[in-house]
Amino acid sequence: MINLTRLNGSEFTLNALYIEKVESFPDTTITLTTGSKYVTLDTREEVAYKIAQFYKEIHILSNPHIRGEEHAE
């Protein structure tokens, strides 16, 4: 889960596993695999960083092949 801030300043938590894409229009818009959309004050770069940190916390990125390390043992 990642913590984000809505345009009105209220905070919310989003399950990063369901994020399909993050775009800037210029507001950051997050589209989930369910089709739901969320607009946030967080920049696209901040959201990407939070997603990566979440993936590391739950060890999604612990597999060397997923990280792009082809010759890892």
C-alpha positions in Angstrom: 0.0 0.0 0.0 1.2 3.5 -0.7 0.1 6.8 0.9 -1.0 9.6 -1.4 -2.7 13.0 -1.2 -5.8 14.0 -3.0 -6.1 17.5 -4.6 -8.1 18.7 -1.6 -5.3 17.7 0.7 -6.8 14.6 2.2 -4.6 11.6 2.4 -5.5 8.1 1.2 -3.9 4.7 0.9 -3.8 2.8 -2.4 -2.9 -0.8 -3.2 0.0 -0.4 -5.6 -0.5 -3.9 -7.0 -3.5 -2.7 -8.9 -1.9 0.3 -10.6 -1.9 0.1 -14.4 -0.5 3.5 -15.3 0.5 6.8 -13.8 0.1 10.0 -16.0 0.5 13.7 -15.6 -2.2 15.9 -17.2 -0.6 18.1 -15.5 -2.2 16.7 -12.3 -1.0 13.1 -11.6 -3.7 10.6 -12.6 -3.4 7.0 -11.5 -5.4 4.4 -13.4 -6.0 1.0 -11.7 -6.5 -2.3 -13.5 -10.2 -2.0 -12.4 -10.6 1.1 -14.4 -10.9 3.4 -11.3 -8.9 6.7 -11.5 -7.4 8.7 -8.8 -6.0 12.3 -9.1 -3.2 13.1 -6.6 -1.0 16.0 -5.6 2.0 13.6 -5.6 4.1 13.9 -8.8 4.4 11.0 -11.2 8.0 10.6 -10.1 7.0 10.5 -6.4 4.3 7.9 -7.1 6.8 5.7 -9.1 9.2 5.9 -6.2 6.6 4.9 -3.7 5.5 2.0 -5.9 9.1 0.8 -6.2 9.6 1.0 -2.4 6.3 -0.9 -1.8 7.4 -3.6 -4.2 10.7 -3.9 -2.4 8.9 -4.1 1.0 6.8 -7.1 -0.2 9.8 -8.6 -2.1 8.3 -8.5 -5.5 11.6 -7.2 -6.7 13.6 -9.8 -4.8 13.6 -12.1 -7.9 16.8 -11.3 -9.9 15.1 -12.1 -13.2 12.4 -9.5 -12.5 15.0 -6.9 -11.6 16.7 -7.6 -15.0 19.7 -9.4 -13.7 19.9 -12.2 -16.3 23.0 -14.0 -15.0 22.1 -13.9 -11.2 22.3 -17.2 -9.4 
